[in-house]
Amino acid sequence: MLSCFNEAVAKADELISLYGRCSPKRLARELDIEVLERDFSKQKGAYKLILKNPFIFIKRDLCDSMKKIVLMHEIGHDRLHRDKADDSGGFAEYDIFDMCDRSMEYEANLFAAQFLISDEELYDCINCGYDIDKTAAALCTDRNLVALKVDILKKQGVKLRSQLHNNKFLAGD
């Protein structure tokens, strides 16, 4: 799992060095990934290859901050798991943050956390004394993504306290 962890973080860092911390929409354009909104009932997003072309489908009625997280998560699948998605399959995701059961989901979540939250932004919030919820609000993201970013930094040797996250917070709208 550690090599997968390192790969997810390294792939995100590679894209940051190439494109900066741009918006997920811009990054998808740069990577020639077609992004389409759909009226999903449960799932937040899905990644699929169609005739070897990458497509990401995002639930239309998500708030902007959740669309950003879901899109970056799906870009993570493109960068990390493209070889596992073929023209007949793809990824159907009902719970983006369900990290206990699926290693590919966990890796895509790590990728999203690393790309969307800079170390400096997180340190600024910590230095201001913010808790995880206030940090998430300040960064316009989800507390679970903040918890993942903390885990990334801890694995890199930074002394931080682990943050609890709810693995099922997206399940069953």
C-alpha positions as CSV (number, residue, x, y, z in Angstrom):
1,M,0.0,0.0,0.0
2,L,2.9,2.4,0.7
3,S,4.1,2.3,-2.9
4,C,0.5,3.0,-4.1
5,F,0.4,5.9,-1.6
6,N,3.7,7.3,-2.8
7,E,2.6,6.9,-6.4
8,A,-0.6,8.8,-5.9
9,V,1.2,11.7,-4.2
10,A,4.0,11.7,-6.8
11,K,1.6,11.8,-9.7
12,A,-0.3,14.7,-8.2
13,D,3.1,16.5,-7.6
14,E,4.1,15.8,-11.2
15,L,1.0,17.5,-12.5
16,I,1.4,20.4,-10.1
17,S,5.0,21.0,-11.4
18,L,3.7,20.8,-15.0
19,Y,0.5,22.9,-14.7
20,G,0.6,24.6,-11.3
21,R,-2.3,24.3,-8.9
22,C,-4.8,25.0,-11.6
23,S,-8.5,24.3,-11.4
24,P,-9.6,20.7,-12.0
25,K,-11.5,21.8,-15.1
26,R,-8.5,23.4,-16.6
27,L,-6.3,20.4,-15.7
28,A,-8.9,18.1,-17.4
29,R,-8.6,20.2,-20.6
30,E,-4.8,20.1,-20.5
31,L,-4.9,16.3,-20.2
32,D,-7.5,16.0,-23.0
33,I,-10.1,14.5,-20.7
34,E,-13.7,15.2,-21.7
35,V,-15.9,16.2,-18.7
36,L,-19.6,15.9,-18.9
37,E,-22.3,16.6,-16.3
38,R,-25.1,14.0,-15.8
39,D,-28.2,13.6,-13.8
40,F,-27.0,10.7,-11.6
41,S,-29.3,9.6,-8.8
42,K,-26.6,8.3,-6.5
43,Q,-23.1,8.4,-7.8
44,K,-21.1,11.5,-7.7
45,G,-18.9,10.8,-10.7
46,A,-17.5,8.2,-12.9
47,Y,-14.4,7.7,-15.1
48,K,-14.6,5.8,-18.4
49,L,-12.5,5.2,-21.5
50,I,-14.6,5.2,-24.7
51,L,-12.6,4.2,-27.8
52,K,-9.5,4.9,-25.8
53,N,-10.6,8.5,-25.1
54,P,-11.0,9.4,-21.4
55,F,-14.3,10.7,-20.1
56,I,-15.3,11.9,-16.7
57,F,-19.0,12.2,-15.8
58,I,-20.0,14.4,-12.9
59,K,-23.3,14.6,-11.1
60,R,-24.9,17.8,-12.3
61,D,-26.5,19.0,-9.0
62,L,-23.4,18.9,-6.8
63,C,-22.2,22.1,-5.2
64,D,-19.1,23.7,-6.8
65,S,-16.7,22.6,-4.1
66,M,-17.9,19.0,-4.3
67,K,-17.7,19.0,-8.1
68,K,-14.1,20.2,-7.8
69,I,-13.3,17.3,-5.4
70,V,-15.1,14.7,-7.5
71,L,-13.5,15.9,-10.7
72,M,-10.0,15.8,-9.2
73,H,-10.7,12.3,-7.8
74,E,-11.7,11.1,-11.3
75,I,-8.6,12.7,-12.8
76,G,-6.7,10.7,-10.2
77,H,-8.3,7.5,-11.7
78,D,-7.1,8.6,-15.2
79,R,-3.6,9.2,-14.0
80,L,-3.3,6.2,-11.7
81,H,-5.7,3.5,-13.0
82,R,-6.2,4.1,-16.7
83,D,-4.9,0.6,-17.4
84,K,-7.7,-0.9,-15.3
85,A,-10.5,1.0,-17.2
86,D,-11.3,-0.3,-20.6
87,D,-13.9,0.4,-23.3
88,S,-16.4,-2.0,-21.8
89,G,-16.0,-1.1,-18.1
90,G,-15.0,2.0,-16.2
91,F,-15.5,3.0,-12.6
92,A,-18.9,3.5,-11.0
93,E,-18.4,5.3,-7.7
94,Y,-21.1,5.5,-5.1
95,D,-18.9,6.6,-2.2
96,I,-15.8,8.6,-3.2
97,F,-14.4,8.6,0.3
98,D,-15.0,4.9,1.0
99,M,-11.3,4.2,1.7
100,C,-11.5,1.0,3.7
101,D,-12.8,-1.3,1.0
102,R,-11.2,-0.1,-2.2
103,S,-7.5,0.7,-2.6
104,M,-8.1,2.4,-6.0
105,E,-10.6,4.8,-4.4
106,Y,-8.2,5.5,-1.6
107,E,-5.4,6.3,-4.1
108,A,-7.7,8.6,-6.1
109,N,-8.7,10.4,-2.9
110,L,-5.0,10.8,-1.9
111,F,-4.3,12.2,-5.4
112,A,-7.1,14.7,-5.0
113,A,-6.0,15.8,-1.5
114,Q,-2.4,16.3,-2.6
115,F,-3.4,18.3,-5.7
116,L,-6.2,20.4,-4.2
117,I,-4.6,21.4,-0.8
118,S,-1.1,22.8,-0.7
119,D,1.1,22.2,2.3
120,E,1.3,26.0,2.8
121,E,-2.5,26.4,2.9
122,L,-2.8,23.7,5.5
123,Y,0.1,25.0,7.6
124,D,-1.5,28.5,7.5
125,C,-4.8,27.1,8.9
126,I,-2.9,25.1,11.5
127,N,-0.9,28.1,12.6
128,C,-4.2,30.1,13.0
129,G,-5.4,27.4,15.4
130,Y,-8.2,26.1,13.1
131,D,-9.7,22.7,13.7
132,I,-10.4,20.4,10.8
133,D,-13.9,21.8,10.1
134,K,-12.7,25.4,10.1
135,T,-9.8,24.4,7.9
136,A,-12.1,22.8,5.4
137,A,-14.3,25.9,5.4
138,A,-11.4,28.2,4.9
139,L,-10.1,26.1,2.0
140,C,-13.6,25.6,0.5
141,T,-13.2,21.8,0.6
142,D,-14.4,18.8,2.6
143,R,-13.1,17.8,6.0
144,N,-12.3,14.3,4.7
145,L,-10.0,15.8,2.1
146,V,-8.2,17.8,4.8
147,A,-7.9,14.6,6.9
148,L,-6.3,12.9,3.9
149,K,-3.9,15.7,3.4
150,V,-2.9,15.5,7.1
151,D,-2.3,11.7,6.5
152,I,-0.1,12.5,3.5
153,L,2.1,15.0,5.5
154,K,2.3,12.5,8.5
155,K,3.6,9.8,6.2
156,Q,6.2,12.3,4.9
157,G,7.4,12.8,8.5
158,V,5.5,15.9,9.5
159,K,4.4,15.7,13.2
160,L,0.6,16.2,13.0
161,R,-2.2,14.6,14.9
162,S,-4.3,12.2,12.7
163,Q,-7.8,13.5,11.9
164,L,-10.8,11.3,11.8
165,H,-12.9,11.1,8.7
166,N,-16.2,9.6,7.8
167,N,-15.6,7.0,5.1
168,K,-19.3,6.9,4.2
169,F,-20.2,10.6,4.2
170,L,-21.2,10.6,0.5
171,A,-23.2,7.4,0.6
172,G,-26.9,7.5,-0.2
173,D,-27.8,11.0,-1.0
